[in-house]
Amino acid sequence: MPLRFLLRFFARDERLVEKLAESPAMRRAAQLTAYAFHKSKQIGNEVVEKLQSSDQVHQLKGEAQNFGKKAQSLQNTLTEEMKKAFEEIQKLKNKK
């Protein structure tokens, strides 16, 4: 409560607010705040533009799908070869 009262009191004092606004510390704080805001906005816009203009995301997605298909094909081939090998082993056992 007392802090709220003091802030209202000082906010109503126009000369005090003006002196604080003209102080080097407040001006520097305002400059740094504005710089940080605009710099982060600029960096964000650049990243968004790069992602939108870049085909790397689509290319990586396509490569991942192709890799998945190749892995599935390899698995199927190995499974078939193992089945054939076991069948041959069974045939050789039955002949003995």
Long-range contacts (C-beta under 8 A, 24 or more apart in sequence): none
